[in-house]
Amino acid sequence: MDVEKIRKDFPILAKKYHGKTLAYLDNAASSQKPVQVVDAVRDFYLNSYANVHRGSYDLSVEATEAYEKARKRVGKHFGAKEKETIFTRNTTESLNALAYSLSDSIGEDDAIVVTEMDHHSNLVPWQQLCLRKKAELHFVEVDGNGELADFDFPSNTALFAFPHVSNVLGTVNDVEKWAKKAKKEGALVVLDGAAGAPHIPLNVHRSGVDFYAFSGHKMLGPMGSGVLWGKQELLEKMPPFLYGGSMITNVEKGKSEWADLPHKFEAGTPDAGGAIGLAKAIDYLESVGFSRILEHEHALVKKTLDLFAEIGLDVYGSPSKRTGIVSFNIRNAHAHDIGMVLGGDAIAVRAGVHCSQVLVKKLGVPATVRASYYLYNTESEVERLADSVRKAKEVFG
């Protein structure tokens, strides 16, 4: 993989702070955008923009065709039908929409199962649903390697929600295995793909899950672009979570009738530019090759772990399968202070609980520093990270 060639598509990586070139190692929070994605969005707004699904004039038809072409492209990437591919703003909105639309199917005799490694977006909506319905909430624990421990699903499990990848540890969960275990108890299975979709393509119909959610901004796409997928037969039975324009076929004073999928779940004016940008981002990632990207991330992680072992850091999790994430700390130093030192060297990392407070507490620390890699990161940036961490250790050690 020609990383230097790829980096030319990301002008922001040439920016300098404090006299040093930016080392952007915060990709688990959000990825940078190549010029191809920015140009696709720009072209839509300059040359094809109009409100979609609302006009019979040529420009509106053109905009609608571009939007629906993007839906087809995005759905094809993860093996979904167009009717099943619902555009949202992000993973958080997708999961909250599910929790709302599925709420009538959860009762006080039911259990919902989540995991200790879930992002707040895939924990809090189900937690709050359980509180409202007086249902049980169970957690699959995380073991010492940062992997999901064995778990016996209760016989009353109505729904199991879990992440494809941990956004703190980079752990890759076996989707088919966990979906199969939950299905034995008749549970619906929800997969949070926010940290997985940028690195590992998933064919939803082969995965065993019933619902899948991911964000565009973590995989080179624009902010405000996200997807909710669900099996057609389930989506058709579920009520919409937003009401208004586009999602109806008939409105009378006393009743309304909903539009067919996917429009039933897309009320109001959509972010057509975001959808088009996401489709172009998928084009870009597929042209590079997801397997090559993940192999590149593994090489950077290995180098990072080797250097961190020499320095003597607290590194969290050693999963057998992981993406390009390394969470660490310097003993006796707070993660935020470490992040400040790295920031002074123009190294962008995340310091905090990473919207996964349950997991970070399980690790026994108030916060961690997280370096997360993607296709445009280099070995020299790993070396810069290690040098800056050494300096921080001298300051705080």
N, C-alpha and C positions, 0 to 999 in steps of 0.2 A: 504494500500500500504506500503510495507516494504522498506522505504526510505534508511535505513542503508544498507540493502542488495543491493539495486540498486547502492548506492555510491561505493561499492566495484568494480563495473564494470568500474569506472572512476578514474583511478590512479592519474590523475592530481589534483583531489580535495584534495589530501593529501599533496600537496606542501605547503611550508611555505614561507612567506615573512615577513620581520621585526619581525621574531620570532613568527609569528601567522599563523595558518592554513588558507589557501585561502578560502574566501567566494565568490564564483563566482555568481554574481547577474547581469550578463550582457548577459543573454540568448537571448534577443531580437536582439542583434547584431550578435551573433553566439553561438551555443550550443557546449558543450564539446562532445567528442566521446567515446562510450563504447568500451571495448576491443573487443567485438564481431564484431563491424564494422571495427576496425583497423585490426583485424585478417583476415577478409574477403578480404579486399583490399590487405593485405600482401600476402595471399595465392594465389590470382590471379597473382600478379607480380612474385611470386616465382615459381609457378607451372603451370600456364595456360596462361602466357602472350604471345601474338603475335598480329599483326595488324588484326583487325576484318574486315570481308567482303572482304578480298583481297587474301586469300590463299586457295588452295585446299588441302594442307597438313594437317595432323591430328591436330597439335598444333593450327593452325589458325582456323580450324573448331571448336576446343574446346573453344577457346577464343570467337569466334562469338556466339556460343551457350550460353556461360555464359552471354554475353552482352545482347542477345535477351531474355534470361530468366529473367534478371533483368528488362528489359523493360516491360515484361508481368507482373511481380510482382508489379512494381510501378504503372502501369496502372490499375491493378485490385484494388489497394488501393483506388483510387478515381473514380472507375466505368468507366474507359476509355477503348476504343479499343486499341489494340497494334498499329494500323495504325495512331491513333490520338496522341500517346504519343511520343513527340519529346524531345530528350535529348539536353539540352543547358548547359551553364556554371552556370547560376544563373537566378533569376527573372529579373534582369536588362537586360540581354541579350535577354531573352524571350520577354519582353515588347518592347524593341527597334526593335527586329525582326518583331514584329507585326506592329509597326508604319511604318516600311519600306515597308513591304509586302502589307499593306492596303492603302498605300499612294495614289495609283491611283484611289481609290474609294471615296476619299474625295475631294470636290470641294469648291469654294469660296462661294457657296450658302448654304453650310452645317455648322452644329455646332457640336462641340465635347464638352462633359460635363465630368468634373472631380470633385474632391471634395477638400475642404480645408484641409482635413486630409490625403491627399495622400503623400506618400513617393516620393521623387524626381524622382525615377525610373518610377513611374506611373503618373508623371505630366510633366516633361520636354520633354519626347519624343512626347507627344500629343501637348504640347505648341509649340514646334518647327515645328511640322507638320502643325499646324494652321497658323503659321507665313509664312511657305513656300507656303501654298495653299491659303492664305488670307481667311481662314475659321474662324468662330467665336469660341471662347473658353469661356465656362461658368463654374461656380463653384457652387456646392452644399455647402452651408454654414454649419458650425459646431455651435451647440447651446451651452448654458451655462453648460449643463451636459456632454459635450464632445461627443454628438451624432449628426448624420446628421439631419439637419432641413428639414422640408417639402419643396418640390421643384416641380415646374411645368416645365416639360421638354419642350423646344421649339419644335414646329412642324417640324423643319428642323434638328432635332438631328440625326446625322448619327452614332454616337458612344458614349457610356457611359463607362468610366473606373473608377473603384472605388476599395478600399481595403476591403477585408473580415474583417480585424482587423487593427485598428490604432496602428502603432508601437510606438506612443508617449503616448497614453492614455489607450491602451488595449481595446478600444471599439469594440464590436462585432457587425457588421452590419448585418441586415436581408437581406441575399443575394437574396432569392426568391422574396421578396417584391420589392426591388430596381430593380432587373432585369425585373420584370413584368411591373413596371412603365415605364421604358425606352423602352421596347418592344412595348408599346402602340403607340409610335411614330415611330416604325420601325427601332430603333437603334440596332446596334451591341453592345453586352455587354462584356466588358473585366473585369475580376476579378483578382486583385493582391492578391495572396494567400501567400505571403512571411511570413507575421506575423500570418496568420491563420492556414496554413497547419501543423505547429508543434503541434497545440493544438486541432483543430477541423476538423475531417474528413469531406470531401465534396464529394458527388456524383455529378459529373459534369452534367450528363445527366438529373438529377432531379432538378438541381439548377436554370435552366433558363438562364445561361450564355452561351456565344458562345466561349469564350477563357478563359483560366485559366493558371496562371503562379506561380511557387514557386521554392524555393531554398532548396537544400539538407542540406546545412551547418547549417541551423537554426533548423533542426529536427534530430540531431545526425548524419547526413551524412557528407561525405567529402566536403571540399571546392572544388569548380569547378564542382559541380553536381547540375543541375537544370532541370526543366521540363517546356515545353510549350505544353499545350493541346488546341486543337481546334476541332470543329465539322468537321467530315470528308468531308462533302460536301463543306464547306468553305475552308478548307486547300487545297483541290484539285483544286480550282479555283485560289488560290493565287500564285504569283510568289515566287520563293525562294529568300532568303536574302543573301545567300553566294553561291559562285560558286566554283567548283573544283571537287576533287575526291569524289567518292561514290554517289554523288547526280545526276549523269547523267546515261542515258542508251545508248546514241549515240552522238558522237561529230563529226561534219564535219567542213570544213573550214568556211562555212558561217552560220552554225546553230548548235544548240544543243537541245537534248531532255532530259527531266528531269526523274529521277527515280520515282517510286511509293512512296507513303507515307509509313513510315515517313522519308525515306532516302532522299527525295527531300530537306528536311530542315536540313540535317546533313552532310554538306560538310566537307571533310578532316577527319583526324584521330580523332575519338572521345575519350573522357575520359572514357574508358570502366571500369577502376578500380573505378572511381567515381560512375558510374551507379550501379555497383555491391555493393559498400558500401552503397549507398542510399537504395537499396532494402533490405539490411540487417538491416539498421536503421529502416525501416518501420516494418520489422519483430519484432524488439525489442520493438518498441512503441506499436504495436498491442498486443504483449504478456503481456505488463504491463496494457494496456487498456487506450484509450484516455479519456474516461469519468472519470476514476479514477485520471488520471494526472490533468485534469482540476479541479476536485474537490479539489485536493491537492493544486493547485495554488490558488484557491479561499480562502482556509483556511489561506494560507500565506498572501494573500492580506488583508484579514480582520484583521489579527493580526497586520500587518504593519499599516493600517489605524487607528486602535485603539491606537497604540503606538504613531504615528505621531500626533494624535489629542491631546494627553497628552503633547507632546513636544511643540506643537504650530507651525506648518509648513504650508506653502502654498502648498496645494496638488491640482493637476489639473485634472478636469474631475470626474464625478460621474455617469458613464453610468450604465444603468440597467443590461447590460450584458458585461462582460469584461474577459480578460485573465489575466495572472499573471504579470501585468505591473503597476507600480506606479511611476508617475512623480511628482517631488516636488522641492521646493526651501526653503532656509532660507532667510527670508526677509533681505535686505541690504547686502547680500553676493552673489557673482557670482557663478554660478553652477560649473565652472571649479575649483574654490578654494575649494568648498565643496568636489568635487571629489578627489582632492589632499589629503584632510584630511582623507577621507574614504580609499583611496589607501594606506595611511600610516598605516592603521589598517588591511591591507590585504583584503579589501572589494572591489571587482571589480564591478563598476557601470559605466554607460555611462553619460557623462556630455556634453551638447551641444544642437544642434538643431535636432539631430537624423535624418538628411537628410529629414526633414519635416519643412522647414523654414517658409512656409506659415502658418502652424498650430501654430508653436511656436510664431510667430508674433501676431497671433490672440489671443493667451493667454496673450499677453501684456508684455512679458519678452524676454530678449535676448537669454536665454537658460534655460534648466531645467536639473535636475539630474534625471536619470531614473534607478530604480531598477526593474529587470525583472527576474521572477522565472521560474523554470522548475522542472521536476520530481525528481531531486536529491537534491533540496534545502530543508532546515530544518527550524523548528521554532527557533532553537538556532541561526541560521544565521540571522533571522529577528531581534532577540534581539540584536545581535552584531551590526547590521545596526543601530538600534535605539540608542544604546549606543554611537556609533561613531558620529551619527548626533547630539546628545546632546552635545558632546564635540566640534563639529564644531560650534554649535550655541553659545557656551560660547566664542569661539575664535572670532567669527565675530559679535556676538550680542552686 
